[in-house]
Amino acid sequence: MFDRLQGILLRLLRVPPEPEPPAGAPESVRVFRAGRNYLRLRIALWAVGQSLALGGIIFWFWALHRLEADRDRGRQLVRSAPVIAVPPPPEEPIRPRATNATHQPSIERRPRRKKQGSDWHQVAARTPDWIILLLWALKVLGVGAYLVQLPITYAIRRLDYAQRWYVVTDRSLRLRTGIWSVREMTMSFANLQQVIVTQGPLQRLLRLADVRVQSAGGGGSPHPGHGGATASLHTGDFHAVDNAEEIRDLITERLRRFRETGLGDPDETRPVAPATVQNAMESAALSAAQELLAEARALAQVLR
C-alpha cells in the first residue's frame, strides 16, 4: 500500500523516482542510502507528536463534556432555588471587647457565609446552547483533520527517507534530498578538498553519522552555517548513514586515483585547433628543419 501511495505522490509532485548518475564510468557507480535507524527515529518522533495531539483532543472532549454538565447543573440549581423576599437583617453594632494582656478593645468578627454555587457554575449556566454546538462542531472538524493527516504525514516521513540518494562514481558524486523542494547537488572530484565524518550523541546511540564533503570556494569553513549561503553551495552531506567510514574511504581512494591519473573534469571543453592551422604549423616546422639541415651540411663541406 505504501509503494502505491509513494508512486502517486511522486507523480503528483513530479519527482523522478531515482536520480541520474553523475559523470563517470557506469561500472563505478555506487549508491548509498540513509540508515534504517534514521527512519525509525523519524517514525518515533512522528508517533510522539501524534500521541500529544491525541491527548489534546481527548482533553478538549472532556472539557466540553464538563462544560455541558456544569451548565445543566447550574441551570437546575437556578430553577430549584425558591425566590423569597427576605428583609435584610438589622446591623448589629460592633461591641469592643477588652483583652487580658493589653486591655485594649478588640473587634469581634462573624464568620462569612459561603456563597451557594461557584462562579464557574454561573458562567456555565449562562452559556448559550449555540456556543456549545459550535465548540462541538469545531471539535468534530478537528478530529476529522487529525484522522486525515495521519497517513499523509506518515507517508511524508517515509518518502523523505526513501528520496535520500547519495551516488558516487570515479569522477564525481551527486546528492539528492527533499520531496516538496528537491535539492540535488553534483560535485566533481576536480574541485573536492575535504571529506569529514561528524557524529553527534544521538547519532552515536543510533550508530549513524554524517559524511561532509567540501569543494573549492567554500570559504575554509567545513561546517554549514558558519560560512552562510556561500558555504552551503560548496558543501554536501551524506546525512544519517550507517557506513560513514566506508563512504569516506571510497571517496578518498577515488579522489587519490583521480588526481594521480590527471583525468580532469569531463565537463570541461578544451579548445581544439582546426586541421588547416595544424597542417600549416607542421609544414612550417618541417621547412625550418630542412633549412637547418641544409646549412649544417654546407658548413660541414667548408670545414673539410
N, C-alpha and C positions, 0 to 999 in steps of 0.2 A: 504493500500500500504506500509506503513512504517513497519507493522508487517512482511510482506513478505520479505522486504529488510533486516530487522533485522535478520530474520531467515537465510537468505542467507549469510550474513556477519558472523554470529556466526558459521555457518558450515564451511565457508572458513577459519576462524581464529581458528577453533576447540576449541571454548569456550563453556563450558556447560552452558545451559540457567539458571540453578539455582545451588547454592552450596549445598553440603550435610550438613545436620545439624550436629553440633559437639556432643561430648559425653554428654549424659543427657537423662532424661525421655522424651519420644516422646510427652507427653501431656504438657510438659513445654516449648516447642519451641515457641519463639516469634520472628517475623520477622519485622524489621524496615527498612524504605527506606528514601532517602533524600527528603527534602521538595519540593513542586511544585514550590515555588518561586526560588529555586536554578536552576531549569530547565529554568524558564522564564529569569533569569539573564544570563545564558549561551546563550540562543537564542538571547537576546537583544545585547550582546556583539558580537555575530556572525553577526547579521544584521548590526551593526555599521561598522565592518570590511569589510563586503561585499559592503556596500554603499561607503566607501572610495575607495575600489578597482574599483568600477564602475565609480566613479568620476575621477579617474586617467585614465581609459580607454577613457572616454569622452574627457578629456583634450588632450590626445595624438591624438585622432581623429581630434580635432580642430587644433592642432599644425601641423599635416601632411597636412590638407586642407589648412592652411595658408601658409605652405611652397610651396605647389604646386601653389597657387595663386600668391605669390611673385615671384616664378620662372618664371611663364608665363608673369607677368608684367615686370620683369627685361629684359627678352628676347625681349619683344615687344618694350621697350624703346631703347634697343640696335639696333634693326632693323630700327626703325623710325628715329633715330638720324642721320642727314646728316654729311658726312665726308668732311670737307673743310679745306684746308691747309691755315691757317692764320698766317702770320708772327707775332712774339711776339712784343708787343708794346715797344717803347723805354722807358727806365727807366728815370723817371724824377728826377732831383736832389732834395734832401731834403732841403727845404729852412727854415732857422731858423726864428722864429717869437718871437719878444720881448713881454713880459708880462708887464702889468701896475704896478704890485706890486713889482716885484723883478728886472725887466728889464733884465731878463736872457732869452736867446733864447730857444724856445720850438720846439719840433719836431711835425709836423702835420702828422697824420696817416690817411690813407684812409681806409674806411670800407672794410672788406673782403667780397668777393663774396661767396655766398653759393654754395656748391657743388650740382650739379644736381644728384639726386638719393642718396641712402644711402648704407652703407656697407652691410647691410642685403640683400638688393635687388641684389647687385652684387654677393654676395655669393650664393643666391638662383638661380640667373641666370646661374651660373657656375656649379650648382649641376647636375650630370649626371642623366639620367632617370632611370638607373638600381638601383641607390641608393633609389630613391623614391619607386620603385616597391618592393625592398627588405624591406623597412620600412613598407609598406602596408601589405606584406606577414607576417612579424613578428607580426603586429598588429592583423591580422585575426587569426593567431595561438593563440595569447594571449586571444582573445575573446572566441575562442573555448575552451581553457583550463579553462577560467573563468566559462563558462556555464557547463562544465563537473564537475568541483569541487563543484558547488553549492549543488546538492543533496547529494554528498558524505560527505562534511563537516557538513551539517545539520544532516545527519544520525549519524555521529560520536558523535555529541553533544547529540543527543537523546540516543544513545547507552551507552555513558558514564554515563548518568543519570540512565538508566534502569539497568545497571550492578553494581550498588552500593547496596550491600547486607550486612545487619547487623543482625546477627542471635544470639539469646541469649537463653540458656537453664538453668536448675537449677545447672549445674556443670561447664559450660564453655561458651565461646562466640566465634563467628567466623566472621571476617570482610573480604569482598572481593570487590576489586575495579579494574578498568582498563579494556582495550579492547586489545590493542596491547601487552602490558605487564601486565598480570593478577597478582595481588598481593593478596594473601589470607593469613590471619593471624588467628591463633587459640590460645586463651589464656584460661588457666584453672583458676578457682576460687581459687585453692590452692596456686597460686603464685600472685594473684591480690592484689595490695596495695592501689591504689588511683583511684578515679573517680572524674574528674574535668570537669566543664562546662565552656567553653570560648565563648565569643561573641564580635565581632568587631562592629564598627559603621555601616558598610553596612549591616551586618547580623542583627543588631537591627532594621534597617529600613525595612528589608525583613522578620523580625520575624523568623530568623534562628539562629542556634547555633551549636557548636561542643561539643561533649562529648568525653573526652580524658581519657582513662584507661591506667594504668601503672602497670606492673608486677614487681616482684623482679628482681634485677640486672640491673635496668635502670640507675644506677649511681646517683639517687636522683634528677634528673632534669626532671620535668614533661613536659617540652616544647621540642618538637623535634627540633633538630638543635643545642641545647646547649650542648648535650652530644655526638654529632656526629652520626656515623652509629650505634654505640652500643646502644644508647638511642632509636633510631628508631625501633630496633629489639624488644624492650620491651615496646613499646608504640603503642596503637591502637586508631583510631579516628572514631567516628560516625560523619562523616562530613556533615554539612549543613542539619541538621534535624530540623523539626519544633515542636518536642515534646521532647526537651532535658531533661526537668525536669522529665518527665515520665520514660525515659530511665535511668536516674541517680538513681531515687528512686527504680526502678525494680532491677538494678544491686546491689545496696546497700542492699536491702532487701534479695535478694537471696544469696548474699555473707555472710550476717549475719547468715542465716539459714544453709548455707554450713559449716560455722565454728562451729556453735553450735552442729550440728549433728555429725561432725567429719567424714564425708564420705570419705575424702581423694581423691586423684586423681585416677579416674578409670583406667587410662592408666598405673599406676604403677603396676609392678608384684611383689607380695610378696612371699618370699620363703616358701615353704610348706615342712615339714619333711616327709620322707617316712613312710609308715604304719608299717614296721618292726621296725624302730627306735622308733616310738611312742609306740608300744607294749612292746618293751624292757624297755623303760623308765617307763611305767606304772607297769610292773611286778616287777622292782627293787624297786619302791616306795612302792608297796604293801608288798613285803617281808620285807622291812625295818620297815614298820608299824607293821607287825605281830611280828617281833623280839622285838620291843619296847613294845608291849602289853604283851608278854610273860615275859619279865623282870619285868614289873610293877606288874604282878600277883605274881611272885616269891617273890618280895620284900614285897608285902602285906602279904603273908603267913608267912614270917620270923618275921614280926612285930607283928603278932598275938601270 
